[in-house]
Amino acid sequence: MSIETEGPPGPAPLAPPRQAFIERSHQRSEALGLKRHEKSVFDPMVRSDLNLARERNQRLYTHAAPVMQLLYEQIVNTESMIVLTDAQGTILHAVGDDSFLARAHRVALTPGENWAEHAKGTNAIGTALFEEAPTLVHGGEHFMQANHFLTCSAAPIFDPRGNMLGVLDVTGDHRGYHQHTMGLVRMSARMIENHWLSDDFNSRLRLHFHSRPEFIGTLLEGILVVSPEGRLLGANRAALDQLGISGAELRARSLSSLLGTTPAAVYDHFRMPMSPPMQLCLPTGQTFFVSARFDWPSRPVVAGLHTADAEVVEVRETAPAAEPPATPGAGYASGAQRFSGLQYLRTGDPQLESVIQKVKRVLDKGIPLLILGETGTGKELLARAVHHDSARARQPFVAVNCASIPESLIEAELFGYEEGAFTGARRKGAPGRLVQANGGTLFLDEIGDMPLPLQARLLRALQERSVTPLGSTKSIAVDIAVIGATHRNLRDMIAAQAFREDLYYRLNGLALRLPALRERTDLEAIVRRILQAERPQDPPDLSPQVLAMFRRYPWPGNIRQLANVLRTAAVMSAGEGVVTTAHLSDDFLEEIRSLAGSLTPPPPPPALAMPWPAQESMAAPAFDASPARLPAAPAAAEPATARTLGQAEIDMIRATLDAVGGNISLASKQLGISRNTIYRKLRWHAAEPEAEPEA
């Protein structure tokens, strides 16, 4: 959106509120002894004082400079300029069209000059500072006649505690006035405030909310900062506007008293795969959709969680606490009162317990991990838990999905690039994910989907511990722990020359295979945890029939699919204490009925079989034969050798596609897996030679 040079000569006639606003400012200017017809007086700071002012406001400039550049691109060639001042009205920085900057210099609108009301009378910068509100001053509304050729739109910039930081202003020729200018300035000021807030509280839980979920992630969203104890530490202006309270009143409240929830419930909700926004209510009944931002591995986390029947006791910082946990070993690393991400994952399954014990033995030993398992089994969750329990916990955790980034961009995404390295490259380049992960952990998800030529460059970077961005000749040293993950059989890919053997051995210090959901014995514990997250105030139970149905179902989308099904059930059963078949979506029930007579959950392959004596406990109970229940399974199941897990998965995908008429999007929603995963699995299966029938 550009500001046009042609248009109405000025804003609409002054409405009573704005007229009073301008008149008050004129009265203050007269009381200060200013004269309307006096010439602009230059009283700039000496260079050393200006440098000192800029030094004091370096952080403001750091956050404002990129926003000012973006704003300038919207108003370029409109005889305009953008001005940043400090909280006293001193101009720190200005950018604009050269011809207009020269005109502005003649009225002392230049860095080092002060534009508070006491110096320049009524003007957008000074009046915005005094009124602490966005201000438009156009043409003859300026107190001093020398400034009547200007039209100025200014918005104050506040920190999360409500303290004035400065003013952002767009000034132009009054003949080029455009009504959208003030909107651009206000949005730009909010961008600066949001950047400041994120920087100020990057180690805290931040809640992003709006009454309409589609506005989360936009400049209209409110942002609340929450301490581990639930105190409200700060907010942006959009939050205060939506909540209808002041900054001081906000800081006197807690998350529980304001929105009826706790940090523990928020953390637990957003640990689940593909978590949707939470719905929270003010005491007035107004509902908001809430998303959360936090660096789970290295930031404040939920403590006091034990295995199957976990209850959230409290939220702590990752530093040692004064009192012992409520339950011995409940979510804490051995020998220290610190939340353990690995402990959080323990829900009673022996296969997963074996994985966790292996990880603990190699933690912080410099051994790379390779996590294997089907889509949706929680590979990234395990990687985050490993990072959190490691010595690198307070450094970045950077996740890269090698399957979701276009092949043409993945090299630039991983290694970064210099300005002009390729068409479409950002100004000043980008650092790349390996550099971003320096000191911390790099998680390479779906590593089997990385293009073969790029594998060689990744191997070299890992071996030499340095990165050379695209378009650069300089290497950047990096210190990273690497965790890879894939659903593919990398050994088969090596045999097919689709994956480098040397990279495989560089990544595979310890291979860990996560069991599929159908192979785990902790289904009920997982269900309880998901329902607790969806309805923390009154989590429902599953009826025996639904539980039996869940035990029998093969869950091709694994935990991600289970979470999607339970999310719907939790909403459908609101106000009721038990989830029944009436609360499950019809397409899910139809899918179960259509598969019940032809598909039985295959046994684990030998690679996943565990030496535990509890295999009988994994058997599904018999189904109720009453109407509308799942049909009984065939009396004789297929031999274990007749079907592999991969074939069963492909059959499930194809059956679902048939049921929805080939609609990939609908099938992906029902299965809880992505469209790309469906395409990939079908493509790979089609490429595999079919086994010859036995004689």
C-alpha positions in Angstrom: 0.0 0.0 0.0 1.5 3.3 -1.1 0.7 6.8 0.0 -0.5 8.7 -3.1 0.7 12.2 -3.8 -2.7 13.2 -5.2 -5.8 13.2 -3.2 -7.8 15.5 -0.9 -6.0 18.5 0.4 -6.3 17.3 4.0 -8.2 15.3 6.5 -11.9 15.8 7.0 -13.0 18.8 9.0 -12.0 18.4 12.6 -14.4 16.3 14.6 -15.2 17.7 18.1 -12.8 15.3 20.0 -9.9 16.0 17.7 -10.7 19.7 17.6 -10.5 19.9 21.4 -7.3 17.8 21.2 -5.6 20.4 18.9 -7.0 23.4 20.8 -5.6 22.1 24.1 -2.2 21.8 22.5 -2.4 25.3 21.1 -3.2 26.6 24.6 -0.2 24.8 26.0 2.0 26.3 23.3 0.8 29.8 24.0 1.3 29.3 27.7 4.9 28.3 27.0 5.5 31.7 25.4 5.9 30.4 21.8 5.1 32.7 18.9 3.2 31.5 15.9 5.2 33.6 13.4 8.7 33.1 14.8 11.2 31.5 12.5 12.4 28.0 13.1 15.2 28.1 15.5 18.0 25.6 15.1 19.2 24.3 18.4 20.8 20.9 17.5 22.7 18.8 19.9 26.4 18.8 19.5 27.6 15.6 17.8 28.8 14.1 21.1 25.5 14.7 22.8 23.6 13.2 19.9 25.9 10.2 19.9 25.2 9.8 23.6 21.4 10.0 23.1 21.7 7.4 20.3 23.8 5.2 22.6 21.2 5.5 25.4 18.5 4.5 22.9 20.4 1.9 20.9 17.9 -0.8 21.7 15.0 1.3 20.5 16.9 2.0 17.3 17.8 -1.7 16.8 14.1 -2.6 17.0 12.9 0.4 15.0 15.4 0.5 12.1 14.0 -2.5 10.2 10.5 -1.4 10.7 11.3 2.1 9.5 12.9 0.6 6.4 9.8 -1.4 5.7 7.6 1.6 6.3 9.8 3.7 4.0 9.2 1.2 1.2 5.5 2.0 1.4 5.9 5.8 1.1 8.9 6.1 -1.1 8.7 8.9 -3.7 5.8 10.7 -1.9 7.7 13.7 -0.6 7.8 12.2 2.9 10.2 11.2 5.7 10.1 8.9 8.7 11.3 10.1 12.0 12.3 8.3 15.3 12.6 10.3 18.5 13.4 9.4 22.1 11.0 9.9 25.0 12.1 13.6 25.3 11.3 14.4 21.6 14.9 14.5 20.4 15.2 13.1 16.8 17.5 10.1 16.8 17.1 8.9 13.2 15.3 10.0 10.0 15.0 8.4 6.5 13.1 9.8 3.5 13.1 11.2 0.0 16.2 13.4 -0.5 14.2 16.3 -1.8 11.9 16.4 1.2 14.7 15.8 3.7 16.3 19.1 2.4 13.0 20.9 2.9 12.6 19.4 6.4 16.1 20.6 7.3 15.0 24.2 6.7 12.5 23.9 9.6 15.0 22.0 11.8 13.3 18.6 11.3 16.6 16.8 11.5 18.5 14.5 13.9 19.7 16.2 17.1 16.7 18.7 17.1 14.0 18.5 19.8 10.4 18.5 18.7 8.6 18.4 22.0 5.8 20.9 22.4 7.9 23.2 24.5 10.4 23.6 21.6 8.1 23.5 18.5 4.6 24.0 19.7 1.7 21.9 18.4 3.2 19.1 16.2 2.5 15.4 15.9 5.7 14.3 17.6 5.5 16.7 20.6 1.7 16.4 21.0 1.9 12.5 20.8 4.5 12.6 23.6 2.3 14.9 25.8 -1.0 13.1 25.1 0.6 9.6 25.0 -1.7 8.8 22.0 -1.5 8.6 18.2 -1.6 12.1 16.8 -2.3 13.7 13.4 -1.4 17.3 12.9 -2.1 18.6 9.4 -1.1 21.9 7.7 -2.4 24.9 9.6 -3.1 22.8 12.8 0.6 23.2 13.5 1.1 26.0 16.0 4.1 27.6 14.3 3.4 29.0 10.8 6.7 27.8 9.4 5.4 24.2 9.8 2.1 24.7 8.0 3.5 23.0 4.9 3.7 19.7 6.8 1.3 16.9 7.5 2.5 14.7 10.3 1.2 11.4 11.7 2.9 10.1 14.9 2.4 7.2 17.3 4.1 6.8 20.7 6.1 3.6 21.4 5.7 2.0 24.8 7.6 -0.8 26.5 5.7 -3.8 27.9 5.3 -2.0 31.3 3.7 1.0 29.8 6.8 3.3 29.9 7.3 5.7 27.0 10.2 4.8 24.8 9.8 7.3 22.0 7.7 8.3 19.0 7.5 7.1 15.4 6.4 9.8 12.9 5.7 10.1 9.2 5.9 13.7 7.9 5.2 14.8 4.4 4.1 17.7 2.3 0.5 18.6 3.3 -0.6 18.5 -0.3 0.2 14.7 -0.4 -1.9 13.9 2.7 -3.3 10.3 2.7 -5.7 8.9 5.2 -3.9 5.6 5.4 -0.7 7.2 6.7 -1.8 7.1 10.3 -2.8 3.5 10.1 0.6 2.6 8.7 2.4 4.5 11.5 0.3 2.9 14.3 0.9 -0.6 12.9 4.6 0.1 12.6 4.8 1.4 16.2 3.0 -1.8 17.3 5.5 -3.9 15.4 8.4 -2.2 17.3 6.6 -2.7 20.6 6.0 -6.4 19.9 9.7 -6.9 19.0 10.7 -5.1 22.2 8.3 -7.3 24.2 9.6 -10.6 22.7 13.2 -9.5 23.3 12.4 -8.4 26.8 10.7 -11.6 27.7 12.2 -14.2 25.4 12.7 -16.6 28.3 9.1 -16.3 29.5 5.8 -17.8 28.5 4.0 -15.5 26.0 0.3 -15.9 25.2 -0.9 -14.6 21.9 -4.6 -14.1 21.7 -7.6 -12.6 20.0 -11.4 -13.1 20.0 -11.0 -14.4 16.4 -8.5 -17.1 15.9 -7.5 -16.0 12.4 -6.1 -12.8 13.9 -3.5 -14.7 16.0 -0.1 -14.0 14.5 -1.1 -10.6 13.1 -0.5 -7.1 14.5 -4.0 -7.2 15.9 -3.2 -10.0 18.4 -2.8 -9.3 22.1 0.4 -10.6 23.8 0.6 -11.4 27.5 3.8 -12.3 29.3 3.4 -14.8 32.2 5.8 -15.8 34.9 6.2 -19.5 36.0 4.0 -18.7 39.0 1.2 -17.2 36.9 1.9 -13.5 37.5 1.3 -11.2 34.5 4.5 -9.5 33.8 3.7 -7.4 30.7 1.5 -7.0 27.6 1.4 -5.2 24.3 -1.2 -2.4 23.7 -3.4 -4.7 21.6 -3.7 -6.9 24.7 -4.6 -4.0 27.0 -7.2 -2.8 24.5 -8.9 -6.2 24.1 -8.9 -6.8 27.9 -10.0 -3.3 28.7 -7.5 -2.8 31.5 -4.5 -0.6 32.1 -0.9 -1.9 32.4 -0.8 -1.3 36.1 -4.1 -3.2 36.6 -2.8 -6.1 34.5 0.3 -6.5 36.6 -1.8 -6.7 39.7 -3.7 -9.7 38.3 -2.7 -13.3 37.8 -3.3 -15.6 34.8 -5.8 -17.6 37.0 -7.8 -14.6 38.0 -7.9 -13.1 34.6 -8.4 -16.0 32.2 -9.2 -18.9 34.6 -6.2 -21.1 33.8 -2.6 -21.8 35.0 0.8 -21.9 33.3 0.8 -25.6 33.9 -2.4 -26.1 31.9 -1.0 -24.0 29.1 2.3 -25.8 28.9 0.6 -29.2 29.0 -1.9 -28.2 26.3 0.8 -27.0 23.9 3.1 -30.0 24.3 0.5 -32.1 22.4 1.1 -32.6 18.7 -0.5 -29.9 16.5 -2.2 -28.3 19.4 -5.0 -25.9 18.5 -5.5 -22.6 20.2 -7.0 -22.8 23.8 -10.3 -21.1 24.4 -10.2 -19.0 27.6 -12.7 -16.6 29.1 -12.6 -13.4 31.0 -14.7 -13.1 34.2 -17.1 -11.1 32.0 -17.7 -14.2 29.8 -15.8 -12.8 26.8 -14.0 -15.6 25.0 -10.5 -15.5 23.5 -8.5 -17.9 21.4 -5.0 -18.3 22.8 -1.8 -19.6 21.4 1.4 -19.9 23.3 5.1 -19.2 22.5 7.9 -20.6 24.6 11.2 -22.4 24.1 10.1 -25.6 25.9 13.5 -27.2 26.2 15.3 -24.3 27.8 12.7 -22.1 29.3 10.4 -22.4 32.4 8.7 -25.7 32.2 6.0 -27.7 34.0 7.3 -29.7 36.9 5.7 -32.3 39.1 4.4 -34.7 36.4 4.6 -38.4 37.1 3.8 -41.2 34.8 0.3 -42.5 34.0 -2.0 -40.5 36.2 0.0 -37.3 36.0 -1.3 -34.2 37.8 0.3 -30.8 37.3 1.6 -29.7 40.7 3.2 -26.3 39.8 5.4 -24.4 37.4 9.0 -23.8 38.2 12.0 -22.2 36.5 14.6 -24.7 35.4 16.8 -23.6 38.3 16.8 -25.8 41.4 13.8 -25.3 43.6 13.8 -25.0 47.3 11.3 -27.7 48.0 11.3 -31.4 46.8 8.8 -32.5 44.2 5.4 -33.7 45.2 6.1 -37.1 43.9 9.6 -38.6 44.0 11.1 -38.7 40.6 8.0 -37.0 39.1 9.3 -35.2 36.1 12.7 -34.5 37.7 16.1 -35.6 36.7 17.9 -37.9 39.1 19.8 -36.2 41.9 18.6 -32.6 41.1 15.3 -30.8 41.6 15.0 -29.9 37.9 12.3 -30.8 35.5 13.3 -33.7 33.2 11.9 -33.7 29.7 12.7 -37.4 29.4 10.8 -38.1 32.7 7.8 -36.3 31.3 7.6 -38.7 28.4 7.4 -41.7 30.6 3.9 -43.0 30.6 4.4 -46.7 31.5 5.3 -48.3 28.1 8.2 -50.7 28.4 9.5 -50.0 24.9 9.6 -46.3 25.4 11.2 -46.9 28.9 14.0 -48.8 27.1 14.5 -45.9 24.7 14.6 -43.4 27.6 17.2 -45.5 29.5 19.4 -45.7 26.5 19.3 -41.9 26.0 20.2 -41.3 29.7 23.3 -43.4 29.3 24.7 -41.4 26.4 23.4 -37.9 27.4 26.1 -35.2 27.1 28.6 -37.8 25.8 28.9 -36.3 22.3 27.1 -39.2 20.7 24.7 -38.2 17.9 21.2 -39.7 18.0 19.1 -41.0 15.2 15.4 -41.4 16.0 13.5 -43.9 13.9 9.8 -44.3 13.8 6.6 -43.8 11.9 5.1 -40.4 11.3 3.4 -39.0 14.3 5.1 -41.1 17.0 6.7 -38.1 18.7 10.2 -38.0 17.3 10.5 -34.2 17.7 9.1 -34.4 21.2 11.8 -36.9 22.2 14.5 -34.7 20.6 13.3 -31.7 22.6 13.3 -33.7 25.8 16.9 -34.9 25.1 18.0 -31.3 24.5 16.2 -30.1 27.6 17.9 -32.6 29.8 21.4 -32.0 28.3 24.0 -29.4 29.2 23.0 -27.4 26.2 19.5 -26.8 27.6 19.9 -23.0 27.8 21.1 -22.8 24.2 18.9 -22.9 21.1 17.0 -25.9 19.9 16.5 -25.5 16.1 14.3 -28.0 14.2 14.5 -28.4 10.5 12.0 -30.5 8.6 13.9 -31.7 5.6 10.8 -32.9 3.9 8.8 -29.7 4.1 11.4 -27.3 2.7 11.5 -27.1 -1.2 14.7 -28.7 -2.5 15.7 -25.5 -4.2 15.7 -23.6 -0.8 16.9 -26.2 1.7 20.6 -25.4 1.1 20.0 -21.7 1.9 17.8 -22.6 4.8 20.5 -24.8 6.4 23.7 -22.9 5.6 22.5 -19.4 5.2 23.4 -17.0 2.5 24.9 -13.6 1.8 23.0 -10.6 0.2 22.5 -11.2 -3.5 23.4 -14.9 -3.3 20.4 -15.8 -5.4 17.2 -14.2 -6.8 14.8 -13.4 -4.0 17.4 -13.4 -1.3 16.7 -11.1 1.7 18.6 -7.9 2.1 21.7 -8.5 4.3 21.3 -12.3 3.8 20.3 -14.8 6.5 22.3 -16.8 9.0 21.0 -20.4 8.3 19.8 -23.0 10.8 23.2 -24.4 11.6 24.5 -21.0 12.7 21.2 -20.4 14.6 21.8 -23.7 16.5 25.3 -22.8 17.6 25.9 -23.9 21.1 22.7 -25.8 21.2 21.0 -28.7 19.3 20.1 -29.1 15.6 17.2 -31.4 15.0 17.1 -32.7 11.4 13.6 -34.2 11.0 12.9 -36.5 8.1 16.6 -36.6 7.3 15.9 -39.3 4.7 14.2 -36.8 2.5 17.3 -34.6 2.2 18.5 -34.3 -1.4 21.6 -36.4 -2.1 23.9 -33.6 -3.3 23.2 -31.6 -0.1 24.1 -34.6 2.1 27.7 -34.3 1.2 27.8 -30.6 2.2 26.0 -31.4 5.5 28.6 -34.1 6.2 31.4 -31.7 5.6 29.9 -29.1 7.9 29.4 -31.6 10.7 32.9 -33.0 10.4 34.7 -29.6 10.1 32.3 -27.9 12.6 32.0 -24.9 10.3 29.6 -23.4 7.8 30.1 -21.4 4.7 27.0 -19.4 3.7 25.9 -19.3 0.0 27.7 -16.5 -1.8 30.4 -16.2 0.9 34.0 -17.3 1.1 34.2 -17.0 4.9 33.5 -20.0 7.2 31.6 -19.7 10.5 32.6 -22.0 13.3 29.6 -23.9 14.9 29.3 -26.1 17.9 26.1 -28.2 17.7 24.7 -31.4 18.9 22.9 -33.2 16.1 19.8 -35.3 16.4 18.4 -36.9 13.2 15.0 -38.5 12.7 13.3 -40.3 9.9 10.5 -42.7 9.1 12.5 -44.3 6.3 14.7 -47.3 6.2 18.1 -45.6 5.7 19.9 -48.9 5.2 17.7 -49.7 2.2 18.2 -46.2 0.9 22.0 -46.6 1.2 21.7 -49.9 -0.8 19.7 -48.0 -3.4 22.3 -45.2 -3.4 19.7 -42.7 -2.2 21.5 -41.9 1.1 25.2 -41.4 1.8 26.6 -44.2 3.9 29.2 -41.9 5.5 26.5 -39.4 6.6 24.5 -42.3 8.0 27.4 -43.4 10.2 28.0 -39.7 11.2 24.4 -39.3 12.3 23.9 -42.8 13.7 25.9 -42.8 17.0 22.9 -44.4 18.7 19.7 -45.4 16.9 16.5 -45.2 18.8 13.3 -46.7 17.5 10.1 -45.2 18.8 7.2 -47.7 18.8 4.0 -47.0 16.9 1.0 -46.2 19.0 -0.6 -49.6 18.1 2.5 -51.3 19.7 2.4 -49.4 23.0 0.9 -50.5 26.2 0.2 -47.0 27.5 -2.7 -46.0 25.3 -4.9 -45.1 28.3 -2.3 -42.9 29.9 -1.8 -41.0 26.6 -5.5 -40.6 26.3 -5.8 -39.2 29.8 -3.0 -36.7 29.2 -4.5 -35.5 25.9 -8.0 -35.1 27.5 -6.5 -33.4 30.5 -4.9 -30.8 28.1 -8.1 -30.3 26.1 -10.4 -29.9 29.1 -8.2 -29.1 32.1 -11.1 -28.2 34.3 -13.2 -31.4 33.8 -11.3 -34.0 31.7 -13.7 -36.7 30.6 -13.2 -40.5 30.6 -13.6 -42.9 27.7 -16.5 -45.3 27.8 -15.5 -49.0 27.8 -16.7 -49.4 24.2 -14.7 -46.4 22.9 -11.6 -47.6 24.8 -12.0 -51.0 23.3 -12.4 -49.4 19.8 -9.3 -47.4 20.3 -7.3 -50.4 21.4 -8.3 -52.3 18.3 -7.7 -49.5 15.8 -4.2 -49.5 14.2 -3.7 -45.7 14.3 -1.8 -45.1 11.1 -1.3 -41.5 12.1 -0.1 -42.5 15.6 -0.2 -40.0 18.5 -0.9 -37.1 16.2 -4.0 -38.8 14.8 -5.2 -39.8 18.3 -4.8 -36.2 19.5 -7.0 -35.0 16.6 -9.7 -37.6 17.3 -9.7 -36.8 21.1 -9.7 -33.0 20.5 -13.0 -33.4 18.6 -14.4 -35.7 21.2 -13.5 -33.3 24.1 -15.4 -30.5 22.4 -18.4 -32.7 21.5 -18.7 -34.1 25.0 -18.5 -30.7 26.7 -20.5 -30.8 29.9 -20.5 -34.6 30.0 -18.1 -36.8 32.0 -17.8 -39.7 29.5 -16.8 -39.8 25.8 -19.0 -42.2 23.9 -19.3 -43.2 20.2 -21.8 -40.4 19.8 -19.0 -37.9 20.4 -16.7 -39.3 17.7 -16.8 -37.9 14.2 -18.8 -40.0 11.7 -16.0 -40.4 9.3 -13.8 -41.9 12.0 -16.6 -44.4 13.0 -17.2 -45.3 9.3 -13.5 -45.9 8.8 -13.4 -48.2 11.8 -16.4 -50.2 10.6 -15.1 -50.5 7.1 -11.8 -51.7 8.3 -12.9 -54.0 11.1 -13.7 -57.0 9.0 -10.5 -56.8 6.8 -7.8 -55.4 8.9 -6.4 -56.5 12.3 -3.5 -54.8 13.9 -0.4 -56.6 12.8 2.1 -57.8 15.4 5.3 -55.8 15.9 8.1 -56.7 13.5 11.1 -58.4 15.0 13.1 -55.2 15.1 10.4 -53.7 17.5 9.8 -56.8 19.6 10.8 -56.2 23.2 11.8 -58.8 25.7 9.0 -58.0 28.1 6.8 -60.7 29.5 3.7 -58.5 29.2 2.8 -59.1 25.5 -0.6 -60.6 26.5 -1.5 -57.3 28.1 -1.5 -55.6 24.7 -4.3 -57.8 23.4 -7.5 -55.8 22.7 -10.6 -56.8 24.6 -13.6 -58.2 22.8 -16.1 -55.7 21.4 -19.7 -55.2 22.5 -21.9 -56.8 19.9 -24.8 -54.4 20.4 -26.1 -52.4 17.4 -24.0 -49.5 16.1 -20.9 -51.0 17.6 -17.8 -52.2 15.7 -18.4 -55.5 13.9 -16.5 -58.5 15.3 -13.2 -59.3 13.8 -12.7 -62.4 11.7 -12.2 -65.5 13.7 -8.8 -66.2 12.1 -6.4 -63.4 11.8 -3.9 -63.2 9.0 -0.5 -64.8 9.6 2.0 -62.4 11.0 4.2 -63.0 7.9 1.4 -62.2 5.5 1.5 -58.4 6.1 4.1 -55.9 7.1 3.5 -52.8 9.0 4.2 -50.8 5.9 1.7 -52.7 3.8 -1.0 -52.3 6.6 -0.3 -48.6 6.6 -0.6 -48.3 2.8 -3.9 -50.3 3.0 -5.2 -48.0 5.6 -4.4 -44.9 3.5 -5.9 -46.4 0.4 -9.1 -47.4 2.2 -9.4 -43.9 3.6 -8.9 -42.4 0.2 -11.6 -44.7 -1.2 -14.0 -43.7 1.6 -13.5 -40.0 0.9 -13.6 -40.3 -2.9 -9.9 -39.7 -3.4 -9.8 -36.3 -1.6 -6.2 -36.1 -0.3 -7.0 -33.2 2.0 -9.9 -34.9 3.7 -7.9 -38.2 4.0 -5.0 -36.4 5.7 -7.3 -34.8 8.3 -8.9 -38.2 9.0 -5.6 -40.0 9.3 -3.8 -37.2 11.2 -1.0 -37.1 8.7 0.1 -34.5 6.2 -0.8 -34.5 2.5 2.9 -34.8 1.7 3.2 -37.9 3.8 0.3 -39.5 1.9 1.8 -38.7 -1.5 5.2 -39.9 -0.4 4.1 -43.2 1.1 1.9 -44.0 -2.0 4.7 -43.0 -4.3 7.4 -45.1 -2.5 5.1 -48.1 -2.3 4.3 -47.9 -6.0 8.0 -47.9 -6.7 8.7 -51.0 -4.7 8.5 -54.3 -6.6 5.7 -56.5 -5.5 6.6 -59.8 -3.9 5.9 -62.8 -6.1 3.1 -65.1 -4.8 4.1 -68.2 -3.2 3.5 -71.5 -5.0 
